[in-house]
Amino acid sequence: EKTGKVLGEFCRCYKEQYGVALFNSVRYEIEGNGGPQAQLLHRKVPLEDHVIYSGNIFQYIEENKKWRNRFCVVPHNYGLILYENKLAYERELPPRVLVNSAGYKILTSVDQYLELVNNSLPGVTPKSGHSPILKCPTDFPLILWHPYARHYYFCVMTGKEQEKWRAVFQDCVRHCNNGISEDSKVEAPAFTDAVRMYRQSKEQYGTWDMLCGNETQVLSNLVMEELLPELRSTIGPRLKGKAPERQRTWIQISDAVYRMVYEQTNAQYDAAMARCEQERPQLESTIRTDMDQIITSKEHLASKIRAFVLPKAEVCVRNHVQPYISSILEALMTPTSQGFAEVREVFFKEVTDMNMNVVNEGGLEKLVEYMEKLSHLAFHPVKMQSCYEKMDQLKLEGLQQRFDVSSTSVFKQRAQIHMRQQMDDAVYTFETLLHQELGKLQGKDDLCKSIQRILERVLKKFDYDSSTVRKKFFREALLQITIPFLLKKLAPTCKGELAKFQELIFEDFASFILVENTYEEVVLQSVMKDIMQAVKEAAVQRKHNLYRDSMVMHNSDPNLHLLGEGIPIDWGEEYSGQPEADRRRRAKQVVSVIQDDEGALPYEVGTEGLLQPGSPEPRELQERDPGVPPSPPDGVKEVREALAQESPGDGVPSESSTPHAAPASPRPRADVPAEAKVPHVTPASPVPGAESPSLATGTSCHQPSDQETGEDVTPPGGECSPPQPTVTTESGEGVQTEF
């Protein structure tokens, strides 16, 4: 009932914002874009048929309280896919678990996790000496924590490996959080504006940390934000057992409710979208026919609201905002500019190293090898980590409380996404220009000089685009910080008076002009001049390598953007010199972007140490499916014993660095959680080792259930085939998975 009420109010907001967004989109299309043109090329389909990373990791299975060795694959869409082992992956068996990490936080300390768990259920804290909710067998945990959904527990054996997996997981979170497509010029703005308007109607201004994931995930978070406090006060006192048991039960209840909310949200949002799409042709026809009258009507309304609001807004800006703009801007500029400078440095170093190696090691063949690696540089979590870490320095100090900024994570992640995009644009422009030059080159010397010349050209383009992107980011961030603050300040004196302006809107145009939106535009105009001036002054100072607005870089490569429209370059296919049959076979391989060159990690050694002759569980698994080697029992005690028995240097070649034939990553539908397809029953208290029944999910083969016990074994590859990919590369919804 509560979910339906919240969603009903939101859908009303969405319908209103949809008409406004459609009008703005059509107007933008007619009037065009007068902004600076990007100099770098933009790759349309990055990372096609590649995986980000793959390797072994220990996962804690809550139902039987055991640690299991899993083979984890991170495909190009940044889902986390966990298989029973590497052989199950190679045989195309369905995965055990699929995780969409939107909204999650990556923790590397059990103490951090326990603190968050204790805060999630006030008044329930384990007494000293009692066993905590989680024990980790190594000193290197990796925990995925979510305020509403289930948590995931992993651990590894070395600190270096923990850093690598943390970088990979953070990349997944960063990408999945950015799940609302920016290519949508109507639906995306309508949705985000509707979320903002809904929260403001509840007196919730400022940034929101849970604007994460695709539309259904964001809406589920919106519902849970209101639902969880009531749920906690109703159910919390009734929980039985010791503190860790009550905490564990509470997490399960919260996750079960989140799943139910997600399903209901998905259905209602889809219905609202369908209604708006059905009305779109008629709305668009009205807009195109009456564009001039709509603009005139809106300007008349704006002038009346401006006369009423602007004097109050200007006083508020002068007294409460203007004195702090330069401080906020400086706090934003320093880490952001350092991050983009690091992107430039990493790109320069990688190309320079490649140039030296090509000259020293032998021409075109080596160039192809290095270019295949370079083409995925922007998506290499470890190499890009030094760039992303610069944004961790972002602190707004006292400004954060003054302007009701709950967290800086929104700005950090946005800047990091810009960094990755700029890196990929630079790499793609470089490889496009180099590819064009290759046919004209004679020998190594020409190749070396050409690489250096192209690098310099690309760096100039990067500097210009970087300046443009950063200035836009600074302006948007300043608006995100100051506008909610101003709206909250002005609400007591202005918001109640807005209803009287409704009569100024013609009924025929009421779908495209909203008083509330026009009011916000007036408030924005009151502070926009000061923000533009602050960013302009920062560019004049050249302190952070920003170009002045008057500086326009004319395109020195007029045909470059035409080259970018051509067929994507496949260095291995084009220059490998392999027979056609070999190239076809190679095309089926999933090539990991991260090559593990540091040597072995002792997973297989640890596994052998854990397997005891005649162990009942492996024998049971072998009886079920002789074709798949069982995972070891891997309990906390056994893992510790195995680690104690290991000696340094006993490693085996890393699995993740070996190319192997593998399928495109299987994934369920993008619009529902993988586990929402089967009925979910949450027990009042967890049942160790509980078996989950096999349920039909639309295919003839068994799919992992939402109680993922670590005991179910999927049928051999001959009995069913995994679902095939149906999504594009750059989609935050690529693996809409278990939460």
C-alpha positions in Angstrom: 0.0 0.0 0.0 2.8 2.4 0.9 4.7 1.5 -2.3 1.6 2.1 -4.4 1.0 5.5 -2.8 4.6 6.7 -3.4 4.7 5.4 -6.9 1.3 7.0 -7.7 2.6 10.4 -6.6 5.8 9.9 -8.5 4.0 8.8 -11.8 2.0 12.0 -11.6 5.2 14.0 -11.3 6.7 12.0 -14.2 3.8 12.7 -16.5 4.0 16.4 -15.9 7.8 16.5 -16.4 7.5 14.3 -19.5 5.6 17.0 -21.4 8.1 19.7 -20.3 11.1 17.5 -21.3 9.5 16.8 -24.7 9.0 20.5 -25.4 12.6 21.3 -24.4 13.9 18.4 -26.6 12.0 19.6 -29.7 13.0 23.2 -29.0 16.6 22.2 -28.7 16.4 20.2 -31.9 15.0 23.2 -33.8 17.3 25.9 -32.3 20.5 23.7 -32.3 23.5 23.6 -30.0 25.8 26.6 -29.9 28.4 25.0 -27.5 32.0 24.3 -28.4 32.6 21.3 -30.6 34.6 18.4 -29.1 38.0 17.9 -30.8 38.5 14.2 -29.8 36.5 11.4 -31.3 34.0 9.4 -29.3 34.0 5.6 -29.5 30.5 4.3 -30.0 30.9 0.7 -28.8 33.8 0.4 -26.4 34.8 -3.0 -25.0 32.7 -5.1 -27.3 33.3 -8.8 -26.7 35.7 -8.2 -23.9 35.7 -8.8 -20.2 37.1 -6.3 -17.7 38.5 -8.9 -15.4 38.2 -12.6 -14.4 39.7 -14.6 -11.6 39.1 -16.6 -8.4 37.8 -15.1 -5.2 36.3 -16.5 -2.0 32.7 -15.8 -1.4 30.8 -16.3 1.9 27.5 -18.2 1.5 25.2 -17.0 4.2 22.7 -19.9 4.1 25.3 -22.5 5.0 27.8 -20.1 6.6 30.6 -21.4 4.4 33.3 -19.7 2.3 33.4 -21.0 -1.3 36.0 -20.5 -4.0 34.2 -18.8 -6.9 35.3 -17.8 -10.4 34.3 -14.2 -10.9 33.9 -12.6 -14.4 33.3 -8.9 -14.9 32.0 -8.5 -18.5 31.9 -5.4 -20.6 28.7 -4.2 -19.0 30.2 -4.2 -15.5 28.0 -6.9 -13.9 29.6 -9.2 -11.4 29.0 -12.8 -12.5 30.1 -15.7 -10.1 30.5 -19.2 -11.4 31.0 -22.4 -9.5 34.5 -22.5 -10.9 36.4 -21.7 -14.1 35.4 -24.9 -15.8 31.8 -24.1 -15.3 32.4 -20.8 -17.0 34.2 -22.4 -19.9 31.5 -25.0 -20.3 28.9 -22.2 -20.5 27.0 -23.4 -17.4 24.6 -20.8 -15.9 26.3 -18.7 -13.2 25.7 -19.0 -9.5 25.1 -15.4 -8.8 24.8 -12.2 -10.8 25.2 -8.8 -9.1 24.3 -5.4 -10.3 26.4 -3.2 -7.9 24.4 0.0 -8.3 24.0 1.6 -4.9 26.6 -0.6 -3.2 29.7 0.6 -1.2 32.9 -1.4 -1.3 34.3 -2.0 2.2 37.8 -3.4 2.9 37.4 -3.8 6.6 35.1 -6.0 8.7 35.0 -3.2 11.3 33.7 -0.8 8.8 31.0 -3.3 7.9 30.0 -4.0 11.5 29.7 -0.3 12.2 27.2 0.1 9.3 25.3 -3.0 10.3 25.0 -1.8 13.9 23.7 1.6 12.7 21.1 -0.1 10.4 19.2 -1.5 13.4 19.6 0.9 16.4 19.6 -0.6 19.8 20.9 -4.0 18.5 24.6 -4.2 19.2 26.5 -7.5 20.0 27.9 -7.6 23.4 31.7 -7.8 23.8 32.8 -11.4 23.6 29.9 -12.5 21.4 30.5 -13.6 17.8 30.0 -10.8 15.3 27.7 -11.2 12.3 30.7 -11.9 10.0 34.1 -13.5 10.4 36.7 -13.3 7.7 39.3 -16.1 7.3 41.9 -13.7 5.8 43.0 -10.1 6.6 41.8 -9.0 3.1 38.0 -8.8 3.0 35.9 -7.2 0.2 32.4 -6.5 1.3 29.6 -5.1 -0.9 27.2 -3.2 1.4 23.8 -1.8 0.4 21.4 0.1 2.7 18.4 -2.0 1.6 19.5 -5.0 -0.5 21.4 -8.1 0.5 25.2 -7.8 1.2 27.9 -9.8 -0.5 31.1 -11.0 1.3 34.4 -11.8 -0.4 37.9 -12.2 0.6 41.3 -12.7 -1.0 44.7 -13.9 0.1 47.0 -10.9 -0.5 46.9 -7.1 0.0 47.9 -6.6 -3.6 45.1 -8.7 -4.9 42.6 -6.9 -2.6 43.6 -3.6 -4.1 43.1 -5.0 -7.6 39.7 -6.4 -6.9 38.7 -3.2 -5.0 39.6 -1.2 -8.1 37.5 -3.6 -10.2 34.5 -3.5 -7.9 34.6 0.3 -7.6 34.6 0.5 -11.4 31.5 -1.7 -11.5 29.8 0.4 -8.9 30.8 3.6 -10.7 29.4 2.3 -14.0 26.2 0.8 -12.7 25.4 3.9 -10.6 25.4 5.8 -13.9 22.5 3.6 -15.2 20.2 6.3 -16.6 21.1 6.7 -20.2 22.2 10.2 -21.2 21.3 9.5 -24.8 17.6 9.8 -23.9 16.7 13.4 -24.4 13.2 13.1 -23.0 12.8 10.2 -20.7 16.0 10.7 -18.7 15.4 14.5 -17.9 11.7 13.8 -17.2 12.7 11.0 -14.8 15.4 12.9 -12.9 13.3 16.0 -12.6 10.4 14.0 -11.4 12.5 12.4 -8.7 13.8 15.9 -7.6 10.3 17.4 -7.6 8.9 14.5 -5.6 11.6 14.7 -2.9 11.2 18.5 -2.7 7.5 18.0 -2.1 8.6 16.0 1.0 10.9 18.9 2.0 14.0 16.9 1.0 16.4 19.2 -0.8 20.0 18.8 -1.7 21.9 15.9 -3.3 20.7 12.4 -2.9 23.2 9.5 -2.6 20.8 6.8 -3.8 20.1 8.3 -7.2 21.9 5.1 -8.4 21.3 2.6 -11.1 18.6 2.4 -13.7 15.2 4.0 -13.3 13.6 1.1 -11.5 16.4 0.9 -9.0 16.3 4.6 -8.3 12.5 4.4 -7.8 12.9 1.4 -5.5 15.4 3.4 -3.4 12.9 6.3 -3.3 10.2 4.0 -1.9 12.6 2.3 0.5 13.8 5.7 1.8 10.2 6.2 3.2 9.3 2.6 3.9 12.3 1.5 5.8 11.9 3.7 9.0 8.3 2.4 9.4 9.4 -1.2 8.8 12.3 -0.8 11.3 10.1 0.6 14.0 7.4 -2.1 13.4 9.5 -5.2 12.9 12.7 -4.3 14.8 11.3 -4.8 18.4 9.9 -8.2 17.4 13.1 -9.8 16.2 14.3 -12.7 18.4 17.6 -14.2 19.2 21.1 -12.8 19.9 22.1 -9.5 18.4 24.1 -11.0 15.4 21.1 -13.2 14.7 18.7 -10.3 14.8 21.0 -8.3 12.5 21.2 -11.1 10.0 17.4 -11.5 10.0 16.9 -7.8 9.6 19.2 -7.8 6.5 17.2 -10.7 5.0 13.9 -8.9 5.7 15.1 -5.6 4.2 16.3 -7.5 1.1 13.0 -9.4 0.7 11.0 -6.1 1.0 13.4 -4.5 -1.5 12.7 -7.2 -4.0 9.0 -6.9 -3.6 9.2 -3.1 -4.0 11.4 -3.6 -7.1 8.9 -5.8 -8.8 6.0 -3.5 -8.0 8.0 -0.5 -9.0 9.1 -2.0 -12.3 5.5 -2.8 -13.3 4.1 0.6 -12.4 6.9 2.6 -14.0 6.7 0.5 -17.2 2.9 1.3 -17.3 3.6 5.0 -16.8 6.2 5.0 -19.5 3.8 3.2 -21.9 1.1 5.8 -21.3 3.5 8.7 -22.0 4.8 7.1 -25.1 1.3 6.5 -26.4 0.6 10.2 -26.0 3.9 11.4 -27.4 2.9 11.7 -31.1 0.0 14.0 -30.3 2.1 16.1 -27.8 4.9 16.4 -30.3 2.5 17.5 -33.1 1.1 20.2 -30.8 4.6 21.4 -29.9 5.8 21.7 -33.5 2.5 23.4 -34.6 2.4 25.9 -31.7 6.0 26.3 -30.8 6.0 30.1 -31.0 2.9 30.5 -29.0 4.2 28.1 -26.3 7.4 30.1 -26.0 5.6 33.4 -25.8 3.2 32.0 -23.1 6.2 30.7 -21.1 8.1 33.9 -21.3 5.0 35.8 -20.2 4.7 33.5 -17.2 8.4 33.8 -16.4 8.3 37.6 -16.4 5.5 37.6 -13.8 7.2 35.1 -11.6 10.5 36.9 -12.0 9.0 40.2 -10.8 7.7 38.4 -7.7 10.6 36.1 -6.9 13.8 37.8 -8.2 14.2 40.5 -5.6 14.0 38.0 -2.8 16.2 35.5 -4.6 18.9 38.2 -5.3 19.0 39.1 -1.6 19.4 35.5 -0.7 22.1 34.9 -3.2 24.0 38.0 -2.1 23.9 37.1 1.6 24.1 33.3 1.6 25.6 32.1 -1.6 27.8 34.6 -3.3 30.4 34.7 -0.5 31.0 31.0 -0.8 31.0 30.4 -4.5 34.8 30.8 -4.9 35.5 28.5 -2.0 33.2 25.8 -3.4 34.8 26.2 -6.8 38.3 25.9 -5.5 37.4 22.8 -3.5 36.0 21.3 -6.7 38.8 22.4 -9.1 41.8 21.2 -7.3 41.1 17.4 -7.1 39.2 17.4 -10.5 42.1 19.1 -12.4 44.6 16.9 -10.7 42.6 13.9 -11.8 42.4 15.0 -15.5 46.1 15.9 -15.4 46.8 12.3 -14.2 44.6 11.0 -17.1 46.9 13.0 -19.5 50.0 11.7 -17.8 48.9 8.0 -17.9 47.9 8.3 -21.6 51.2 10.0 -22.4 53.3 7.4 -20.5 51.4 4.4 -22.1 51.9 5.7 -25.6 55.5 6.7 -25.0 56.3 3.3 -23.5 54.6 1.6 -26.5 56.7 3.7 -28.9 59.9 2.7 -27.2 59.0 -0.9 -27.1 57.9 -1.0 -30.7 61.2 0.4 -31.8 63.2 -1.9 -29.6 61.3 -5.1 -30.2 60.3 -5.1 -33.8 57.9 -3.1 -35.8 54.3 -3.7 -36.8 53.7 -7.0 -35.1 54.6 -5.5 -31.7 52.6 -2.4 -32.5 49.4 -4.5 -33.0 50.0 -6.2 -29.7 50.4 -3.0 -27.8 47.6 -1.2 -29.6 45.2 -3.9 -28.6 46.1 -3.3 -25.0 46.1 0.5 -25.4 42.6 0.6 -26.9 41.2 -0.6 -23.6 43.3 1.7 -21.3 40.3 3.7 -20.2 38.6 0.5 -18.9 41.6 -0.8 -17.1 40.5 -0.4 -13.4 44.0 -0.7 -12.0 45.8 1.7 -14.4 43.0 4.2 -14.1 42.9 4.0 -10.3 45.6 6.7 -9.9 43.3 9.1 -11.8 40.2 8.2 -9.8 42.0 8.5 -6.5 42.7 12.2 -7.0 38.9 12.8 -6.6 39.0 11.2 -3.1 40.7 14.4 -1.9 37.4 16.3 -2.6 36.2 17.8 0.7 33.7 20.6 1.1 34.4 20.9 4.9 31.9 23.3 6.5 30.3 24.1 3.2 28.8 20.6 3.1 26.6 21.3 6.2 25.8 24.9 5.1 24.4 23.8 1.7 22.8 20.5 2.8 25.2 18.3 0.7 24.8 14.9 2.3 27.8 13.5 0.5 30.4 14.4 -2.0 30.2 11.0 -3.7 27.8 12.3 -6.4 30.5 14.8 -7.6 33.3 12.3 -7.2 31.7 9.7 -9.4 30.6 12.2 -12.0 34.1 13.5 -12.4 35.5 10.0 -12.5 33.1 9.1 -15.3 34.2 12.2 -17.2 37.9 11.1 -16.7 37.2 7.7 -18.1 35.4 9.1 -21.1 38.2 11.6 -21.9 40.8 8.9 -21.7 38.8 6.7 -24.1 38.2 9.6 -26.4 42.0 10.4 -26.5 42.9 6.7 -27.0 40.3 6.3 -29.8 41.4 9.5 -31.6 45.1 8.4 -31.3 44.4 4.9 -32.8 42.2 6.4 -35.6 44.9 8.8 -36.6 47.7 6.2 -36.4 45.6 3.7 -38.4 45.2 6.2 -41.1 49.0 6.8 -41.2 50.2 3.2 -41.2 49.9 2.7 -45.0 52.2 5.6 -45.6 55.1 4.7 -43.3 58.5 3.3 -44.3 60.3 1.4 -41.5 60.7 1.8 -37.7 62.0 5.4 -37.8 59.0 6.6 -39.7 56.7 4.7 -37.3 58.4 6.2 -34.2 58.2 9.7 -35.5 54.6 9.3 -36.6 53.5 8.0 -33.2 55.2 10.9 -31.5 53.6 13.5 -33.9 50.1 12.0 -33.5 50.6 11.9 -29.7 51.3 15.6 -29.6 48.2 16.4 -31.8 46.0 14.3 -29.6 47.3 15.9 -26.4 46.4 19.4 -27.7 42.9 18.1 -28.5 42.7 16.5 -25.0 43.7 19.8 -23.3 41.0 21.7 -25.1 38.3 19.1 -24.5 39.4 18.6 -20.9 39.0 22.3 -20.2 35.5 22.3 -21.8 34.4 19.2 -19.9 35.7 20.5 -16.5 34.2 24.0 -16.9 30.8 22.4 -17.6 31.3 20.0 -14.7 32.1 22.9 -12.3 29.1 24.9 -13.4 26.8 21.9 -13.0 28.2 21.0 -9.6 27.9 24.6 -8.3 24.2 24.6 -9.5 23.6 21.2 -7.8 25.0 22.6 -4.6 23.4 26.1 -4.5 20.0 25.7 -6.2 18.5 23.3 -3.7 19.8 25.6 -0.9 18.1 28.6 -2.5 14.9 26.8 -3.1 14.8 25.7 0.6 15.5 29.2 1.8 12.9 30.8 -0.5 10.2 28.1 0.1 8.5 29.8 3.2 8.0 33.1 1.4 7.6 32.0 -2.3 6.3 28.5 -2.7 2.8 29.1 -1.3 2.2 32.0 -3.7 3.0 30.1 -6.8 -0.5 28.7 -7.3 -1.9 32.1 -8.3 0.3 32.0 -11.5 -1.4 28.9 -12.8 -4.1 31.0 -14.4 -1.6 32.6 -16.7 -1.1 29.3 -18.6 -3.4 28.5 -21.5 -5.0 25.1 -21.0 -3.8 23.9 -24.4 -0.2 24.5 -23.3 -0.5 23.2 -19.7 1.3 20.0 -20.6 4.5 21.9 -21.6 4.6 24.8 -19.1 4.7 24.2 -15.4 4.7 27.0 -12.8 7.1 25.0 -10.5 9.6 24.5 -13.3 9.5 28.1 -14.4 10.0 29.2 -10.8 13.1 27.1 -10.5 14.4 28.6 -13.8 14.0 32.1 -12.3 15.9 31.0 -9.2 18.6 29.5 -11.3 19.0 32.7 -13.3 19.5 34.6 -10.0 22.7 32.7 -9.3 23.8 31.7 -12.7 25.6 35.0 -13.5 27.8 34.7 -10.3 28.6 31.0 -11.2 29.6 31.8 -14.8 31.7 34.7 -13.6 33.5 32.6 -11.0 34.4 29.9 -13.6 35.4 32.5 -16.1 37.8 34.1 -13.6 39.3 30.7 -12.8 40.0 30.2 -16.5 41.6 33.6 -16.8 44.0 32.7 -13.9 45.1 29.6 -15.8 45.7 28.1 -12.4 44.1 24.8 -13.3 45.0 24.7 -17.0 41.5 25.9 -18.1 41.1 27.7 -21.4 39.2 31.0 -21.6 35.7 30.9 -23.0 36.9 33.1 -25.9 39.5 30.5 -26.9 38.0 28.4 -29.7 40.1 25.6 -31.2 39.4 25.3 -34.9 39.4 21.7 -36.1 42.8 21.1 -37.7 41.6 17.7 -38.9 38.4 18.4 -40.8 38.1 14.7 -41.9 38.8 13.3 -38.5 35.2 13.0 -37.5 34.4 11.3 -40.8 37.1 8.7 -39.9 35.4 8.2 -36.5 32.2 7.2 -38.3 33.9 4.3 -40.1 34.1 0.6 -39.1 35.7 0.1 -35.7 39.4 -0.8 -35.9 40.3 -4.4 -34.9 44.1 -4.4 -34.7 44.4 -8.2 -34.2 42.1 -9.0 -37.1 43.6 -6.6 -39.5 47.3 -7.0 -38.8 47.6 -10.4 -37.1 48.7 -12.2 -40.3 46.8 -15.3 -39.1 44.8 -17.5 -41.5 41.1 -16.8 -41.7 40.2 -19.9 -39.7 42.5 -18.9 -36.9 41.0 -15.4 -36.8 37.5 -16.8 -36.6 38.5 -19.0 -33.7 40.2 -16.1 -32.0 37.2 -13.9 -32.4 35.2 -16.2 -30.1 37.7 -15.8 -27.3 36.9 -13.5 -24.4 40.1 -11.5 -23.9 40.6 -10.1 -20.5 41.5 -6.4 -20.5 43.6 -6.8 -17.4 46.5 -9.2 -18.0 47.8 -10.6 -14.7 51.6 -10.4 -15.3 52.6 -10.5 -11.6 52.6 -14.3 -11.5 50.6 -16.8 -9.6 48.2 -16.4 -6.7 47.8 -19.6 -4.6 44.2 -20.3 -5.2 44.6 -23.8 -6.6 47.2 -24.6 -4.0 44.8 -23.5 -1.3 42.0 -25.5 -2.8 44.1 -28.7 -2.8 45.0 -28.1 0.8 41.3 -27.8 1.7 40.2 -31.0 -0.1 40.4 -34.0 2.2 40.2 -37.6 0.8 36.7 -38.9 1.2 35.2 -35.5 1.9 31.4 -36.0 1.9 30.4 -32.8 0.2 32.7 -33.1 -2.9 31.6 -36.7 -3.3 28.0 -35.7 -3.1 28.5 -33.0 -5.7 30.3 -35.5 -8.0 27.4 -37.8 -7.8 25.1 -35.0 -8.9 27.3 -33.8 -11.7 30.4 -35.7 -12.5 31.3 -33.3 -15.3 32.0 -30.4 -12.9 34.8 -30.5 -10.3 33.3 -29.5 -7.0 34.3 -26.5 -5.0 36.2 -27.2 -1.8 34.4 -26.8 1.6 36.4 -23.7 2.3 35.1 -23.1 5.8 36.7 -20.4 7.9 38.8 -22.8 9.9 39.8 -24.8 6.8 40.8 -21.7 4.9 43.0 -20.5 7.8 44.7 -23.9 8.0 45.3 -24.0 4.3 46.8 -20.5 4.3 49.0 -21.5 7.2 50.3 -24.5 5.2 51.1 -22.5 2.1 54.6 -21.4 1.4 55.5 -18.3 -0.7 56.1 -19.1 -4.4 53.9 -22.1 -4.5 51.6 -20.4 -6.9 50.3 -21.6 -10.2 49.8 -19.7 -13.4 46.9 -17.2 -13.0 43.7 -18.3 -14.6 42.7 -14.8 -15.4 45.6 -14.2 -17.7 45.0 -17.2 -20.0 42.8 -16.6 -23.0 40.2 -19.2 -23.4 37.2 -20.0 -25.4 34.1 -18.7 -23.6 30.7 -17.5 -24.3 29.5 -14.0 -24.3 28.5 -13.3 -20.7 25.1 -14.7 -19.9 22.7 -12.2 -18.4 19.0 -12.1 -17.5 16.5 -9.5 -18.6 17.7 -6.0 -18.0 14.5 -4.8 -16.3 14.1 -7.2 -13.4 16.5 -8.7 -10.8 17.7 -12.1 -11.8 16.3 -13.5 -8.6 13.0 -11.7 -8.8 12.0 -14.3 -11.4 11.4 -16.9 -8.8 9.2 -16.7 -5.7 11.3 -15.6 -2.8 10.6 -16.8 0.8 12.6 -15.1 3.5 12.7 -17.2 6.7 12.3 -15.6 10.1 15.8 -16.6 10.8 18.5 -17.9 8.4 18.6 -21.7 8.0 22.2 -22.9 7.6 22.7 -25.0 4.5 19.1 -24.5 3.3 18.4 -26.0 -0.1 16.5 -23.9 -2.5 14.1 -25.7 -4.9 14.5 -25.7 -8.6 11.8 -23.5 -10.1 10.9 -22.8 -13.7 12.0 -19.4 -14.9 11.0 -19.3 -18.5 13.7 -21.8 -19.6 14.0 -25.5 -19.4 17.2 -25.3 -17.4 17.7 -24.7 -13.7 18.7 -21.1 -12.8 20.3 -20.1 -9.5 17.7 -19.2 -7.0 17.6 -16.2 -4.7 18.7 -18.2 -1.8 21.9 -19.2 -3.5 23.1 -21.8 -1.1 26.3 -22.9 -2.7 24.9 -26.5 -2.8 22.8 -26.4 -5.9 24.5 -27.8 -9.0 23.4 -26.8 -12.4 23.0 -29.5 -15.1 25.9 -30.1 -17.5 26.3 -27.9 -20.6 24.6 -30.4 -22.8 21.2 -30.1 -21.0 20.7 -26.4 -21.5 22.6 -23.4 -22.8 23.0 -20.1 -21.1 21.0 -17.1 -22.1 22.5 -15.0 -24.8 23.5 -11.3 -24.6 20.9 -8.9 -25.8 22.2 -5.6 -24.6 24.6 -2.9 -25.8 28.0 -2.3 -24.3 27.6 1.0 -22.6 24.5 0.2 -20.6 24.3 0.3 -16.9 21.5 -2.1 -17.2 23.6 -4.8 -18.9 23.3 -7.2 -16.0 20.2 -6.4 -14.1 20.9 -8.8 -11.4 20.7 -9.9 -7.9 20.7 -6.9 -5.5 
